[in-house]
Amino acid sequence: MENKIIFQTIQEAFNSLYRSGMIPKQIIATSETIVLGKGSEMDSISLITFISELEDRFSLASGKEIFLMLNEIHEFNIEKSVVS
C-alpha cells in the first residue's frame, strides 16, 4: 500500500473514533502523531478500538485478512511512540 493510502486509512479510523465520542478531539494522522503514551489523545479502550478499526479497514482494502500485533510493546519508548 502507498503511504498516502495508509495515512488516509489511519485518518479515517481517527475520524471514526472522534465521531463516536471515543476521543475528545480530532486527531490528524501524520508521521509525528502520538498514538501510545504521553501526549496521546487515546485511552486504552480507544487504542484497542483504533487497532481493530485499522485491521478491518486494511483487510477490506487488501482483500486479505490483516492482523496488527504489538508483540514487542515492552520495548516501546512511550515518550516517542508515533505512527510510521
C-alpha positions in Angstrom: 0.0 0.0 0.0 1.1 3.5 -0.7 1.9 5.9 2.2 -0.9 8.2 1.0 -3.5 5.4 1.2 -2.1 4.2 4.6 -2.3 7.7 6.1 -5.8 8.2 4.6 -6.9 4.9 6.2 -5.4 5.9 9.6 -7.1 9.3 9.3 -10.5 7.6 8.6 -10.0 5.4 11.7 -9.3 8.5 13.8 -12.3 10.3 12.4 -14.5 7.3 13.3 -13.2 7.4 16.9 -13.9 11.1 17.1 -17.4 10.8 15.7 -18.2 8.0 18.1 -17.0 10.1 21.1 -14.2 7.8 22.0 -11.6 10.5 21.6 -12.1 14.1 22.9 -10.8 15.9 19.9 -10.0 15.4 16.2 -6.6 13.8 15.6 -4.7 14.4 12.4 -2.7 11.5 11.1 1.0 12.5 10.4 4.3 10.7 10.9 4.5 12.7 14.2 1.1 11.6 15.6 1.4 10.0 19.0 -0.8 7.0 19.4 0.6 5.4 22.6 1.9 7.0 25.7 2.4 10.6 26.9 0.8 13.1 24.5 -1.7 10.6 23.0 -5.4 11.6 22.9 -6.4 7.9 23.2 -7.0 5.9 26.3 -6.6 2.1 26.4 -10.1 1.4 25.1 -9.9 3.8 22.2 -6.4 2.5 21.3 -7.7 -1.1 21.0 -10.7 0.2 19.0 -8.3 2.1 16.8 -6.1 -1.0 16.1 -9.3 -3.1 15.4 -10.6 -0.4 13.1 -7.3 -0.4 11.2 -7.3 -4.2 10.9 -10.8 -4.1 9.4 -10.0 -1.2 7.0 -6.7 -2.7 5.8 -8.3 -6.1 5.4 -11.1 -4.7 3.3 -8.7 -2.6 1.2 -6.3 -5.5 0.5 -8.8 -8.3 0.2 -6.8 -10.3 2.8 -7.1 -10.8 6.5 -4.8 -8.3 8.2 -3.8 -8.6 11.9 -1.8 -5.8 13.6 0.2 -7.0 16.6 2.1 -5.1 19.2 4.2 -8.1 20.2 7.2 -6.0 21.4 5.3 -3.4 23.3 7.6 -3.8 26.3 10.4 -2.3 24.1 8.4 0.8 23.2 9.6 4.1 24.4 6.2 5.5 25.3 7.7 9.0 25.2 8.4 8.7 21.5 5.9 6.2 20.0 4.5 7.6 16.7 2.6 6.4 13.7 5.1 5.5 11.0 
